[in-house]
Amino acid sequence: MTPDPSAPRGSVVVTGAGGALGRAIALRLGADGFKVGLLGRESDLLRETASLLEAAGVAHRVLPADLRDPAAIEAAINETERELGPISALINNAAIYPPTPFLDISVEEYEDVVRVNQTGYFLAAQHAARLMVERRSGSIVNIGSITFHGGWADLASYVSTKGACVGLTRALARELGPRGIRVNCVSPGAFPTKAEEIHENPAEYSQFVLDRQSLKRRGTDAELAAVVSFLIGPDAAFVTGQTINVDGGWIME
C-alpha cells in the first residue's frame, strides 16, 4: 500500500523523536498522513526532526519532555490532542541504555533506567489510552529490543526494562482490546545508530552483527519505521498483543 500524504489520519505521538529510529518513525508516519507530536528530552534534536517534517509539509508539534517527569508526559500528550487533533497512535520509543556490568550497577542507575524505559512507557500509554477509549479506537506500539530475547552482557537494566515492555504490551492488548485499542511491540535488532557508540570497536561489532543475522547486511531506520507504520495502519487491524522482531533474522521465536 502506497502512503497517501493527503489522507487525514489523526495525530500520533512519537517519544524519543530526536534519535535516529524515532526520527525515521516520525518521518514515515508524517508521510502516511499523520500529524506528528515529537516528544523527547533533547530539544535541539527534536527541532532537527521538526525541520524535516516542515520541509515535507507535515503538521507537527515539538514537545520537550523528560520521561522521568510524569507531569511532563501528561502535558505533552494533552498538548498533542489539543493542537494536532485526536491521537490515533502512540509510539513509545525513547530509552536509555547505560552499559554497566551487572555487579557494578547502582540502585540509582537501575531505577533511572526503569523510570525512562518502563514507567515512562506505562504513563505515556495510560494518558494516550484515556483519550483513545473515548473514541473506541487507537493503536500503541512499544519499541522493545532483541536484547530481551537473546540476553546481553553489561546491559541488565536495559534488557530487563525491554522485557517489561513486552509484558506491558500483552497486558494492555488484553485489557484495551475490548475498547477498540490495539497494542503491539516492535523489537529492533542491531541498527547502526548512535547506540552503537557503547561498543569500543564499531567495525568489530558490525561484523559480530552480520555473523549472527540471516540477512548479511545492516538494517535501515526506514525499514523499522515501515513495520511501525504497518502496525498502526488499517492493514494490521486484526493484529494486537504481538512482538515483531525486525532484526534481519537474528532472533527467531
Residue pairs with C-beta under 8 A, 6 or more apart in sequence:
1 233
1 235
3 28
3 31
3 32
3 33
3 229
4 32
4 33
5 30
5 31
5 32
5 33
5 56
5 57
5 58
6 33
7 32
7 33
8 33
9 32
9 33
9 34
9 88
10 34
10 35
10 85
10 86
10 87
10 88
10 89
11 34
11 35
11 36
11 37
11 80
11 81
11 84
11 85
11 86
11 87
11 88
12 29
12 34
12 35
12 36
12 37
12 87
12 88
12 89
12 90
12 91
12 232
13 36
13 37
13 39
13 63
13 76
13 77
13 80
13 87
13 89
13 90
13 91
13 124
13 128
14 22
14 25
14 26
14 29
14 36
14 37
14 38
14 39
14 91
14 93
15 22
15 39
15 40
15 67
15 90
15 91
15 92
15 93
15 94
15 120
15 124
16 22
16 39
16 40
16 93
16 94
16 95
17 23
17 25
17 26
17 36
17 38
17 39
17 40
17 46
17 49
17 93
18 38
18 40
18 41
18 42
18 44
18 45
18 46
18 48
18 49
19 40
19 45
19 93
19 94
19 193
19 194
20 191
20 193
20 194
20 221
21 93
21 143
21 188
21 191
21 193
21 221
21 224
21 225
22 40
22 49
22 91
22 93
22 94
23 45
23 48
23 49
23 52
23 221
24 221
24 222
24 224
24 225
25 91
25 93
25 224
25 225
25 228
26 36
26 38
26 49
26 53
26 60
27 49
27 52
27 53
27 56
27 225
28 222
28 225
28 226
28 228
28 229
29 36
29 89
29 91
29 225
29 228
29 229
29 232
30 36
30 53
30 56
30 58
30 60
31 56
31 58
32 229
32 233
34 58
34 88
34 89
35 58
35 59
35 60
35 61
35 84
35 85
36 53
36 58
36 59
36 60
36 61
36 84
37 60
37 61
37 63
37 76
37 77
37 79
37 80
37 84
37 87
38 46
38 49
38 50
38 53
38 60
38 61
38 62
38 63
39 63
39 65
39 73
39 76
39 94
39 124
40 46
40 63
40 64
40 65
40 94
41 64
41 65
41 66
41 67
41 94
43 62
43 64
46 62
46 63
46 64
47 62
50 60
50 62
53 60
54 60
59 84
60 84
61 79
61 80
61 83
61 84
63 76
63 79
63 80
65 72
65 73
65 75
65 76
66 72
67 73
67 94
67 115
67 116
67 119
67 120
67 123
67 124
68 112
68 115
68 116
68 120
70 119
70 123
73 120
73 123
73 124
73 127
74 123
74 127
77 87
77 90
77 124
77 127
77 128
77 131
78 127
80 87
81 87
81 131
86 131
86 135
87 128
87 131
87 132
87 138
88 137
88 138
88 139
88 232
89 138
89 139
89 140
89 141
89 232
90 124
90 125
90 128
90 138
90 139
90 140
90 141
91 140
91 141
91 143
91 228
91 232
92 120
92 121
92 124
92 125
92 140
92 141
92 142
92 143
92 165
93 143
94 116
94 120
95 116
95 117
95 143
95 145
95 158
95 161
95 162
96 112
96 113
96 116
96 117
96 158
97 113
97 155
97 158
97 195
97 198
98 109
98 113
98 157
98 158
99 154
99 155
99 198
100 109
100 154
100 156
100 157
101 153
101 154
102 154
102 156
105 156
105 157
109 157
110 157
113 157
113 158
113 161
114 157
114 161
117 158
117 161
117 162
117 164
117 165
118 161
118 164
118 165
118 168
121 142
121 165
121 168
122 168
125 140
125 142
125 168
125 172
125 183
128 138
128 140
129 138
129 140
129 172
129 176
129 181
131 138
132 138
132 176
132 179
132 180
132 181
133 176
133 179
133 180
133 181
135 180
136 179
136 180
136 181
137 180
137 181
138 180
138 181
138 182
139 181
139 182
139 183
139 184
139 231
139 232
140 172
140 176
140 181
140 182
140 183
140 184
141 183
141 184
141 185
141 186
141 228
141 231
141 232
142 165
142 166
142 168
142 169
142 183
142 184
142 185
142 186
143 165
143 185
143 186
143 187
143 188
143 228
144 162
144 165
144 166
144 169
144 185
144 186
144 187
144 188
144 243
145 158
145 159
145 162
145 165
145 187
145 188
146 187
146 188
146 189
146 190
146 245
146 247
146 250
146 251
147 155
147 158
147 159
147 162
148 159
148 162
148 163
148 165
148 166
148 187
149 187
149 245
149 251
149 253
150 250
150 251
151 159
152 158
152 159
162 187
165 185
166 185
166 187
166 243
169 183
169 184
169 185
169 241
169 243
170 241
172 181
172 183
173 182
173 183
173 184
173 240
173 241
174 241
176 182
176 183
177 183
177 240
177 241
182 231
182 236
182 237
182 239
182 240
183 240
183 241
184 231
184 236
184 239
184 240
184 241
184 242
184 243
184 244
185 242
185 243
185 244
186 224
186 227
186 228
186 231
186 243
186 244
186 246
187 243
187 244
187 245
187 246
187 247
187 251
188 219
188 224
188 246
188 247
189 209
189 213
189 219
189 245
189 246
189 247
189 248
189 250
189 251
190 196
190 205
190 209
190 218
190 219
190 247
190 250
191 218
191 219
191 220
191 221
191 224
192 206
192 218
193 221
196 202
196 205
196 206
199 205
206 218
209 218
209 250
210 216
210 217
210 218
212 250
213 247
213 248
213 249
213 250
214 248
214 249
214 250
215 248
215 249
217 248
218 248
219 246
219 247
219 248
223 246
224 246
227 244
227 246
230 236
231 239
231 244
245 251
245 252
245 253
